[in-house]
Amino acid sequence: MVIITDCMYRSAIAAIYTLNKIGEDILAVTTDKAPTPPAFRSKFIKDKFILSSDSQKYCDELIEICKKYDRPVILPIGVFTLDIISKNTEKFEKVADFCVSEKSVLDNLNNKNHAKKAAENSGISIPTDNGSYPKVVKPYCGEKFGLKASERYVIVKNEEELCKAKERFLKYDKNPLVEEYIDGEGVGVSLVIGKDGNALSAFCHKRIYEYPASGGPSSMLRTFYDETIIRKVSELLKNEGFVGIAMAEFKLRDGEYYFLEINPRIWGSFGATYKCNSDFLLAYLAGARGRDYKFSPTYKNRKIKFIPNIFASVISYIKAKKIKKACGAFFSAINPFIPNAIFSIKDPLPSLYDIFRKRR
């Protein structure tokens, strides 16, 4: 039995499909703050729960569900549940299995300044503020402040824009991060880290198209495998005492990876793991249950698109006067041989509802 929390995020849909394929019974959880999520439309869910958005009540209600279903595995999708479990680890350990880091570890990795230093200590290149433009300005953890992915950073081209960007983020962070803008290929390196600190699985992807055009979440990606950067990210996470699922984000320029940030949780383009037949969640379940699992990541190398995001990226590229990119994104969007990350012919309703939902 697996409890998937924070089902307002589309990543929950892919998690449901993967766990059903593995043969797990699935419980789905959201809060009363969010509208009914598309994931709740899945026929693969055994039961679903709408819990209080008050953190203490949510904690108590989730613990009661765990007691009722006899020690399930908890798979937290978003920051809300991760934060609650990390603060109440001893309570949850009595009733459920999970891989979640301590609160201090999550806070450190969510802090972009701390994460940059940790990356540098692991031999990973980092962007610096060398005085030249353009630069990137961002608060230490945009998701914690409820910002959408496209709202978590600003690219500035001069001193005036820099001052405005700092002022914009002042209510979230008194000292936002300022660094050089790396013009390169967006890369994500994701890992499952077991309770002993060792990597159990990995998943790498490169962004082909993004939304917005200035840089944002993948609207189409391709998977790949790079043992060297996986090893470095694994070392970084182990040194930090991390447990669970994390995605390190990079820009790849001239063959060199430049570290941007770490998302110590399931990431936005997680749906690609389902379409690539990744062992990612199988490894997470083994780690949560304390079972041995050999690190031997398996997944197909292929292109994956995200609908409706890829259509939004077409418009964004046109507005940015990147016509070649816009044309490429459009023809990829209508190409039937490039799969949509979270669509299942056996269970189409979640992805159809997702198309019309308010984007998160």
Disulfide bonds with the S-S distance in Angstrom:
none
